[in-house]
Amino acid sequence: MSILSAEQLSQKRCQACEGGVDAIAGDQAREQLAALPEWKLDDSEKLIFRKIKCDNFVKAMAILQKVADIAEEEQHHPDLHLTGYRHVRIELTTHAIGGLSENDFIVAAKIDAMLG
């Protein structure tokens, strides 16, 4: 995967992934995350995540619904967590390969664009 800007990523479409491809290495993931500064690489280097603190429960749920809409459009689904009624955590990984793919960064960029 070549390193792309957030805008370039958000213009792309996710590709079906049924396995058989290598996961993106941690060093390359860190390079790509420079274009997505709100996202972090977890310690396993197999997923990226973003935390969002909302004003209230209703706003948190609205964000989760918008993320769900993006995920359905792209057919690439994150793990979504809501704790403390307003703390959202979005985790992206490509389960079929046990690590990160370009799809994870595409969806992250689309989420960022939606959040403004």
C-alpha positions, -999 to 999 in steps of 0.1 A, spaced: 0 0 0 13 34 -9 9 62 16 -21 84 7 -36 116 20 -68 116 40 -86 130 10 -72 104 -14 -83 76 11 -118 90 15 -122 90 -23 -114 53 -26 -138 23 -21 -131 -7 0 -123 -39 -18 -136 -73 -7 -111 -91 14 -114 -128 20 -79 -133 31 -48 -144 11 -31 -111 14 -6 -98 39 -15 -74 66 1 -40 66 31 -39 88 33 -17 118 58 8 104 38 13 73 6 17 93 23 44 114 34 62 82 -2 61 69 -16 73 102 2 106 97 -26 115 74 -52 105 100 -39 121 132 -70 113 153 -64 75 148 -39 55 168 -23 21 162 -28 -3 191 0 -22 208 -6 -54 187 -2 -33 155 -33 -52 142 -59 -25 146 -64 13 145 -87 31 168 -102 65 175 -118 78 206 -145 105 206 -160 122 237 -195 134 229 -215 160 247 -243 135 256 -257 101 249 -279 112 219 -249 127 201 -229 96 208 -256 74 193 -259 97 163 -222 93 156 -224 55 159 -253 55 134 -234 76 109 -203 53 113 -227 23 108 -240 39 76 -204 43 63 -195 7 72 -226 -6 54 -218 15 23 -182 2 23 -190 -34 35 -162 -30 60 -174 -30 96 -156 -16 126 -160 -27 162 -180 1 180 -179 7 217 -200 32 238 -190 35 274 -199 60 301 -229 70 280 -209 94 258 -174 79 252 -172 63 217 -143 41 206 -141 29 170 -118 1 161 -108 -10 126 -91 -42 116 -95 -66 87 -105 -98 104 -100 -120 73 -63 -113 74 -58 -108 112 -45 -73 108 -47 -40 89 -56 -36 52 -61 -5 31 -98 -8 38 -93 1 74 -76 34 65 -103 41 38 -131 37 64 -111 58 90 -107 86 64 -145 85 56 -153 86 93 -130 116 98 -146 134 68 -181 127 82 -171 141 116 -157 172 99 
